[in-house]
Structures are given as C-alpha cells and as structure tokens.
Amino acid sequence: MSSNGDSDTIAPARESTSTNRRQGFGQGFLDTIGTGWADRPEVARPRREQADFAARRRAAVSAAFPGKRLVIPAGGLKQRSNDTDYPFRAHSAFSHLTGWGSDAEPDSVLVFDPADEGHDVTLYFRERADRSTPEFYSNAAIGEFWIGPRPALGAVAAELGMATAHVDAFEGAADDVVLDEDDDLTRFLSELRLIKDEYEVAQMRLAVEATARGFDDIVAELDRIIEHPRGERVVEGVFHQRARGDGNTIGYDTIAASGPHACYLHWTRNDGAVVPGDLILIDAGVELDSLYTADITRTLPVSGRFTDVQRKVYEAVREAADAAFAAARPGAKFSELNRAAWEVIAARTAEWGILPVTAAESMDPETGHHHRRYMVHGTSHHLGIDVHDCAQARRELYAGGTLEPGMVFTIEPGIYFQIDDLTVPEEYRGIGVRIEDDILMTADGPVSLSADIPRTADEVEAWIARGRDPR
C-alpha cells in the first residue's frame, strides 16, 4: 500500500491519479465507523528541553522586526511520484524557532503578530480530527486511519511552551513578512544560527557520536560490502540503518565513493563495486530527531592497508586538515582555514612534480590556484540544523566572517586525481581522499567533536583490522 492511498468520500490533499483503485463504502460502514472507539485522553508530556532555547530565539526575532507580522511556514509534503510523497522534514528555520523536530506537522505555520510589547507568537497546525468525521477514515493524506495519530493542540502547547491554534484559523495578509519571500527575514533567521547555544552544541555532539557508530558499522561489514557487486549501495544501507535507528534519518545523501568514484565530489549514485586495492571515500552524517546533523568524511583502504602512493596522498590531506585546525582560533577569519589547507595541497602537489608552477606561484589568488584543479571545493562550512547551515547569511559574516565561540563548522580538505587526468602521473590517477571533521569553536580554541573517529593512516588501518576481527 502506498503512503498516500486513495480516498473515497473526501479527496486527499493531493488528488490521487489512481482512481481505478478506489473502493466504495457500504452504508453499514458509514453508519458505524465513527462509533466503538475507546476514549483517547490527552496525554500530558513534559516541556521539552529545547523549549526555553527556542523561546529566546523567538525573542531575538521579535526584537529585530518590531511592528511587523512575521510568517514562518514549516512547508508541506512534496510529491515523489504519482500518489507517494517524500518523507516530510520541516523548514530548518521553523524548527529552530519552535523546537519542533522530526515530529513537526506538515503545513504548520509559526506567526508573530505585533503586540503592545513585541509580538504574540502562535503555532498553527492541523490538530487531530474527531473519529466521527469522514476525514478520519477517508482522507489518505491526513486521516489518522491512514497515517496514525496526530498531535493535539494542548499537548504541543505544553511541550513547546507556546500558544497553538488550528491551522484553519490562520489568515494570511498581503503585507505579511514571509520566510523565503522576504530577504531580510530569511537572512536574519540564517544568521541567528551562526552561534550555537548550549542545546545545539549538545545535539551536535550526539549527532557526531551516532555518526561514529555508523562508520564503525561500515568497517565491521567491509567483507560483506566487498562481496556485493554494488558494494557502495551496501555501505549506504548500513549507514542508513544506523541513522534511522539512532536518529531521524541521514542528514544528507550518503556519499559512498569507491575507487575512481572518490574523485567525484558529490557522488551519491553509489552503484559501484568496492574493490580491494582501492580507496573508498565515505561522507555521511546522522540527523537526530531534533534535525541537527553531523557531517563526517573518512577515506578507507578497502584491503585494510594503504599502498605507498595512497598513504602519501592520504597523509598530505591529513596534514592540510591539521593546518586548517591550527589556523582556527577565535578572531581568525573563516577564509584563513582555506588558505592554510591550500598551502599544504599546493606544497605537496608541487613536491610530487604535478603542479606546472611553484607552490608559491600557485597560491597567488590572481594568477595562480593551479592546485585547485585537485581540490576545487572550499575547506569549511557551517554545520547545525542544516548540513550547510546558515547558507543565507551575508557573505561578510560567512566566508568573510570571523570565527567566534559557539560556531560549529567542518574542516574538510581533499585531493582528487581523476582517472582520466593526464596532468598527473598514472600511479596517482583514480585516487580521491577527503578527511572531514566537525569542529566546535570555544573561547579557548577549536575542539574537534569527531576526534575519536580514526584519522591517521596508521589509525585507519588498525580500525579496519579491529572491525574485521573484533576479538
């Protein structure tokens, strides 16, 4: 049965195209379907840990937009095919301001109404329907007979510590300031996430811990992965099982790139074999029920040991990552991390005779950057409730911004020698390496949240040996 089956008396939110599947209801069903159900008392749940943090965020928004009516939608279901939808995930800004994560309801709306002092804030969503209504059994998009229990207004109000109302009571106006329609509001809500609060930092630690377990799972299944003709898919599946078990889902499409595929930066097709002698680059993160996600990359020798050339490239990437970490400190420019990593990449590729110029010439931003053929991406991005968090922030606060305590970001240099790149010696072609860690900036300097996941070539080889023989 599909996740959005056909209705009969009342049409679903999106009309099904499979009308030939509809079955009529007899009068006996219609006369009795609303009766014979046990009472459903409203179960009181404690106020959520994140409620007070979300309230502070809303207060900051209210102070920034005095006298304006603000509308922050959660978003709705998105069609995958015919009458099936993608799993719903609320807009990140909506979840950040409400504290409502994986259990948020589609089509909910957070509204800031101007008041004498600040704003009155109301969360509008579709409350559970009484079982005596046709919606209960006939609306496959929202009926509880189809999708399971929906939350009650009072329960959500108590959990999130805010006023709630039925979405049918929401009335939009032409002069509303609406998220993703108004640049100032969109930018402010993105920049509000640049500095993480205590709750967010704790969630990031938990997301990294769950992701580390997912990587351990992959290492433990390496022999089975090698045996499968599409072993990359097995890697993806193993990690997905951990993400669904320990969190909400994956934070982004898992990259399981073996052999030459590791040189494609966003390889998510994951349909190749995992062959001993090759490297496999795995970029993956667990998204928690709070929607905060990790973003970790490790590159593993499939056979359990690096070849001499693989080790040389791998350790160069680790050296670049360590250089970027050393450059990270409160007050440093975000761009300094890029430069520190690029200096190592330029130096090593020049040393190997691959660059057509010196490392110093390659580092010239106007006439150089030859080394970026082998590392076209940047070294860092912000991380949090989005894998590329704060993406709508002003450039001067992001790429040109200053590192501050409370920021969480990645350090992820790489070297990629594509299989058909004639500018590199043949023994390097098809080798792709990336090492990515999640970093918390504190007043005392950077802390790697993912430091416990093996990083050096020796540590990685020992990790694989332990995983294959846990005794």
MIFIKE-457547 format. One record per residue (C-alpha): x, y, z; residue number from 1; residue in three letters. Coordinates in steps of 0.5 Angstrom, whole numbers, plus 500, padded with zeros to 3 digits. Example, Ala and Ser with C-alpha at 12.3 -4.5 7.8 and 13.67 -1.06 7.14 Angstrom:
BEGIN
  c1  c2  c3 resi resn
 525 491 516    1  ALA
 527 498 514    2  SER
end
This chain:
BEGIN
  c1  c2  c3 resi resn
 500 500 500    1  MET
 503 507 498    2  SER
 504 512 504    3  SER
 498 517 501    4  ASN
 493 512 498    5  GLY
 486 513 495    6  ASP
 480 517 499    7  SER
 473 516 498    8  ASP
 468 521 501    9  THR
 473 526 502   10  ILE
 479 528 497   11  ALA
 486 528 500   12  PRO
 490 534 500   13  ALA
 493 532 493   14  ARG
 488 528 489   15  GLU
 490 521 487   16  SER
 491 520 480   17  THR
 490 512 481   18  SER
 482 513 481   19  THR
 481 506 479   20  ASN
 484 504 486   21  ARG
 478 507 490   22  ARG
 473 502 493   23  GLN
 466 505 495   24  GLY
 464 504 503   25  PHE
 457 501 504   26  GLY
 452 504 509   27  GLN
 454 500 514   28  GLY
 461 502 515   29  PHE
 459 509 514   30  LEU
 454 508 520   31  ASP
 459 505 525   32  THR
 466 507 523   33  ILE
 465 513 528   34  GLY
 463 509 534   35  THR
 466 504 538   36  GLY
 473 507 539   37  TRP
 476 508 546   38  ALA
 477 515 549   39  ASP
 484 518 547   40  ARG
 486 522 553   41  PRO
 490 528 552   42  GLU
 497 525 555   43  VAL
 501 531 558   44  ALA
 508 531 556   45  ARG
 514 535 560   46  PRO
 516 541 557   47  ARG
 522 540 552   48  ARG
 529 541 554   49  GLU
 529 546 547   50  GLN
 523 550 549   51  ALA
 527 555 553   52  ASP
 532 556 548   53  PHE
 527 557 542   54  ALA
 524 562 546   55  ALA
 530 566 547   56  ARG
 531 565 539   57  ARG
 524 568 538   58  ARG
 525 574 543   59  ALA
 531 576 538   60  ALA
 527 575 532   61  VAL
 521 580 535   62  SER
 526 585 537   63  ALA
 529 585 530   64  ALA
 523 586 527   65  PHE
 518 591 531   66  PRO
 511 592 529   67  GLY
 512 587 523   68  LYS
 507 581 522   69  ARG
 512 575 521   70  LEU
 510 568 518   71  VAL
 515 562 518   72  ILE
 512 556 515   73  PRO
 514 549 516   74  ALA
 513 547 509   75  GLY
 509 542 506   76  GLY
 509 535 503   77  LEU
 513 534 497   78  LYS
 511 529 491   79  GLN
 516 524 490   80  ARG
 511 520 484   81  SER
 504 520 483   82  ASN
 501 519 490   83  ASP
 507 518 494   84  THR
 511 523 498   85  ASP
 518 524 500   86  TYR
 519 524 508   87  PRO
 517 531 511   88  PHE
 522 535 514   89  ARG
 520 542 517   90  ALA
 524 548 514   91  HIS
 530 549 519   92  SER
 528 556 521   93  ALA
 521 554 523   94  PHE
 524 548 527   95  SER
 530 553 530   96  HIS
 524 558 533   97  LEU
 519 552 535   98  THR
 524 547 538   99  GLY
 519 542 534  100  TRP
 524 537 530  101  GLY
 522 530 527  102  SER
 515 530 529  103  ASP
 513 537 526  104  ALA
 507 537 522  105  GLU
 506 539 515  106  PRO
 503 546 513  107  ASP
 504 548 520  108  SER
 506 556 521  109  VAL
 509 560 526  110  LEU
 506 567 526  111  VAL
 509 573 530  112  PHE
 503 578 531  113  ASP
 505 585 533  114  PRO
 503 587 540  115  ALA
 504 593 545  116  ASP
 510 590 547  117  GLU
 514 585 542  118  GLY
 510 580 539  119  HIS
 504 575 541  120  ASP
 507 568 538  121  VAL
 502 563 535  122  THR
 504 556 532  123  LEU
 498 554 528  124  TYR
 498 547 526  125  PHE
 493 541 524  126  ARG
 490 538 530  127  GLU
 488 531 530  128  ARG
 481 530 528  129  ALA
 475 527 532  130  ASP
 474 520 529  131  ARG
 466 521 528  132  SER
 469 526 522  133  THR
 470 523 515  134  PRO
 477 526 515  135  GLU
 479 520 520  136  PHE
 478 514 515  137  TYR
 477 517 508  138  SER
 483 523 507  139  ASN
 489 519 506  140  ALA
 494 525 507  141  ALA
 492 527 514  142  ILE
 487 522 516  143  GLY
 489 518 523  144  GLU
 486 512 520  145  PHE
 492 512 515  146  TRP
 498 516 518  147  ILE
 497 515 525  148  GLY
 495 519 531  149  PRO
 496 527 530  150  ARG
 498 531 536  151  PRO
 493 535 540  152  ALA
 494 543 541  153  LEU
 494 543 548  154  GLY
 500 537 548  155  ALA
 504 541 543  156  VAL
 503 548 547  157  ALA
 505 545 554  158  ALA
 511 541 550  159  GLU
 514 547 547  160  LEU
 512 553 551  161  GLY
 508 557 546  162  MET
 501 558 544  163  ALA
 498 554 539  164  THR
 492 554 534  165  ALA
 488 550 529  166  HIS
 491 552 522  167  VAL
 485 553 519  168  ASP
 485 559 524  169  ALA
 491 562 521  170  PHE
 489 568 516  171  GLU
 495 571 512  172  GLY
 495 578 509  173  ALA
 498 582 504  174  ALA
 503 585 508  175  ASP
 506 579 512  176  ASP
 513 579 512  177  VAL
 514 571 510  178  VAL
 520 567 510  179  LEU
 524 565 504  180  ASP
 520 571 501  181  GLU
 523 577 505  182  ASP
 530 577 504  183  ASP
 531 581 511  184  ASP
 528 576 515  185  LEU
 531 570 511  186  THR
 538 573 512  187  ARG
 537 574 520  188  PHE
 534 567 521  189  LEU
 540 564 518  190  SER
 545 569 521  191  GLU
 541 567 528  192  LEU
 544 560 527  193  ARG
 552 562 527  194  LEU
 553 562 534  195  ILE
 550 555 537  196  LYS
 547 555 544  197  ASP
 548 550 549  198  GLU
 543 546 547  199  TYR
 545 546 540  200  GLU
 552 544 542  201  VAL
 550 538 546  202  ALA
 546 536 540  203  GLN
 552 537 535  204  MET
 556 532 540  205  ARG
 550 527 540  206  LEU
 550 527 532  207  ALA
 557 526 532  208  VAL
 557 520 537  209  GLU
 552 517 533  210  ALA
 555 518 526  211  THR
 562 515 529  212  ALA
 558 509 531  213  ARG
 555 509 523  214  GLY
 562 509 521  215  PHE
 564 503 526  216  ASP
 558 499 523  217  ASP
 561 500 516  218  ILE
 568 498 518  219  VAL
 565 492 521  220  ALA
 561 490 515  221  GLU
 567 491 510  222  LEU
 568 484 508  223  ASP
 560 483 506  224  ARG
 561 490 503  225  ILE
 567 488 498  226  ILE
 563 481 496  227  GLU
 557 485 494  228  HIS
 557 487 486  229  PRO
 554 494 488  230  ARG
 558 495 495  231  GLY
 557 502 495  232  GLU
 550 501 496  233  ARG
 551 497 502  234  VAL
 555 502 505  235  VAL
 550 507 504  236  GLU
 545 502 507  237  GLY
 549 500 513  238  VAL
 550 507 515  239  PHE
 542 509 514  240  HIS
 540 503 519  241  GLN
 544 507 524  242  ARG
 542 514 522  243  ALA
 534 511 523  244  ARG
 536 507 529  245  GLY
 540 512 533  246  ASP
 537 519 530  247  GLY
 531 521 525  248  ASN
 535 520 518  249  THR
 541 521 515  250  ILE
 543 529 515  251  GLY
 544 529 507  252  TYR
 545 524 502  253  ASP
 551 519 504  254  THR
 557 519 499  255  ILE
 560 512 498  256  ALA
 565 513 493  257  ALA
 570 507 492  258  SER
 576 507 487  259  GLY
 575 513 482  260  PRO
 569 515 484  261  HIS
 572 518 490  262  ALA
 574 524 486  263  CYS
 567 526 484  264  TYR
 566 531 490  265  LEU
 558 529 491  266  HIS
 558 522 488  267  TRP
 551 520 491  268  THR
 549 514 486  269  ARG
 553 509 490  270  ASN
 552 504 485  271  ASP
 559 501 484  272  GLY
 563 496 487  273  ALA
 568 496 493  274  VAL
 575 493 491  275  VAL
 581 491 495  276  PRO
 587 495 493  277  GLY
 582 502 492  278  ASP
 580 507 497  279  LEU
 573 508 499  280  ILE
 571 515 501  281  LEU
 565 516 506  282  ILE
 562 522 507  283  ASP
 556 521 512  284  ALA
 552 524 518  285  GLY
 547 522 522  286  VAL
 541 527 523  287  GLU
 538 527 530  288  LEU
 530 528 532  289  ASP
 532 535 533  290  SER
 534 535 526  291  LEU
 541 537 528  292  TYR
 546 533 524  293  THR
 554 531 523  294  ALA
 558 531 517  295  ASP
 564 527 517  296  ILE
 568 524 512  297  THR
 573 518 512  298  ARG
 577 515 507  299  THR
 579 508 508  300  LEU
 583 503 504  301  PRO
 579 497 502  302  VAL
 584 492 503  303  SER
 586 494 510  304  GLY
 592 497 508  305  ARG
 594 504 504  306  PHE
 599 503 498  307  THR
 605 507 499  308  ASP
 602 512 494  309  VAL
 595 512 497  310  GLN
 599 513 504  311  ARG
 603 519 501  312  LYS
 596 523 499  313  VAL
 592 521 505  314  TYR
 597 524 510  315  GLU
 598 530 505  316  ALA
 591 531 506  317  VAL
 591 530 514  318  ARG
 597 535 514  319  GLU
 592 540 511  320  ALA
 587 539 515  321  ALA
 591 539 521  322  ASP
 594 546 518  323  ALA
 587 549 518  324  ALA
 585 546 525  325  PHE
 592 550 527  326  ALA
 589 556 524  327  ALA
 582 556 527  328  ALA
 582 561 533  329  ARG
 577 566 536  330  PRO
 578 572 532  331  GLY
 581 569 526  332  ALA
 578 570 519  333  LYS
 574 564 516  334  PHE
 578 565 510  335  SER
 584 563 514  336  GLU
 582 556 514  337  LEU
 582 555 507  338  ASN
 589 559 506  339  ARG
 592 554 511  340  ALA
 590 548 508  341  ALA
 591 550 501  342  TRP
 598 552 502  343  GLU
 599 545 504  344  VAL
 596 542 498  345  ILE
 600 547 494  346  ALA
 606 545 497  347  ALA
 605 537 496  348  ARG
 603 537 489  349  THR
 609 542 487  350  ALA
 614 537 491  351  GLU
 611 531 487  352  TRP
 612 535 481  353  GLY
 605 535 479  354  ILE
 604 543 479  355  LEU
 606 547 473  356  PRO
 609 552 478  357  VAL
 612 553 484  358  THR
 607 552 491  359  ALA
 608 560 492  360  ALA
 606 562 485  361  GLU
 600 557 486  362  SER
 598 561 492  363  MET
 597 567 488  364  ASP
 590 569 488  365  PRO
 590 573 482  366  GLU
 595 569 477  367  THR
 595 562 481  368  GLY
 591 557 484  369  HIS
 593 551 480  370  HIS
 593 547 486  371  HIS
 585 548 486  372  ARG
 585 543 480  373  ARG
 586 538 485  374  TYR
 582 541 491  375  MET
 576 545 488  376  VAL
 572 546 494  377  HIS
 573 550 500  378  GLY
 575 547 507  379  THR
 570 549 511  380  SER
 562 551 512  381  HIS
 558 552 518  382  HIS
 554 546 521  383  LEU
 548 545 525  384  GLY
 541 544 524  385  ILE
 543 544 516  386  ASP
 549 541 514  387  VAL
 551 547 510  388  HIS
 548 551 516  389  ASP
 547 559 516  390  CYS
 547 559 508  391  ALA
 543 565 507  392  GLN
 548 569 512  393  ALA
 551 575 509  394  ARG
 558 574 506  395  ARG
 562 578 510  396  GLU
 559 574 516  397  LEU
 560 567 513  398  TYR
 566 566 508  399  ALA
 569 573 510  400  GLY
 567 573 517  401  GLY
 571 572 524  402  THR
 571 565 528  403  LEU
 567 566 535  404  GLU
 566 562 541  405  PRO
 560 558 539  406  GLY
 561 557 532  407  MET
 561 549 529  408  VAL
 564 548 523  409  PHE
 567 543 518  410  THR
 575 542 516  411  ILE
 575 538 510  412  GLU
 581 539 505  413  PRO
 582 533 500  414  GLY
 586 531 494  415  ILE
 582 528 488  416  TYR
 586 526 482  417  PHE
 581 524 477  418  GLN
 582 517 473  419  ILE
 583 521 466  420  ASP
 587 527 469  421  ASP
 593 527 464  422  LEU
 597 532 468  423  THR
 598 527 474  424  VAL
 603 521 474  425  PRO
 599 515 472  426  GLU
 600 512 479  427  GLU
 596 518 482  428  TYR
 590 517 478  429  ARG
 584 515 481  430  GLY
 586 517 488  431  ILE
 581 521 492  432  GLY
 582 523 499  433  VAL
 578 527 504  434  ARG
 578 528 511  435  ILE
 573 532 515  436  GLU
 572 533 522  437  ASP
 566 537 526  438  ASP
 569 543 530  439  ILE
 567 547 536  440  LEU
 570 554 537  441  MET
 571 555 544  442  THR
 574 561 548  443  ALA
 580 557 549  444  ASP
 580 555 541  445  GLY
 578 550 537  446  PRO
 575 543 539  447  VAL
 574 537 534  448  SER
 568 534 536  449  LEU
 570 528 532  450  SER
 577 527 534  451  ALA
 575 520 537  452  ASP
 574 517 530  453  ILE
 581 515 527  454  PRO
 584 520 523  455  ARG
 592 518 521  456  THR
 594 513 516  457  ALA
 596 508 522  458  ASP
 590 509 526  459  GLU
 585 508 520  460  VAL
 589 501 518  461  GLU
 588 499 526  462  ALA
 581 501 526  463  TRP
 580 496 520  464  ILE
 584 491 523  465  ALA
 579 491 529  466  ARG
 573 492 526  467  GLY
 574 485 522  468  ARG
 577 482 528  469  ASP
 573 485 534  470  PRO
 577 479 538  471  ARG
end
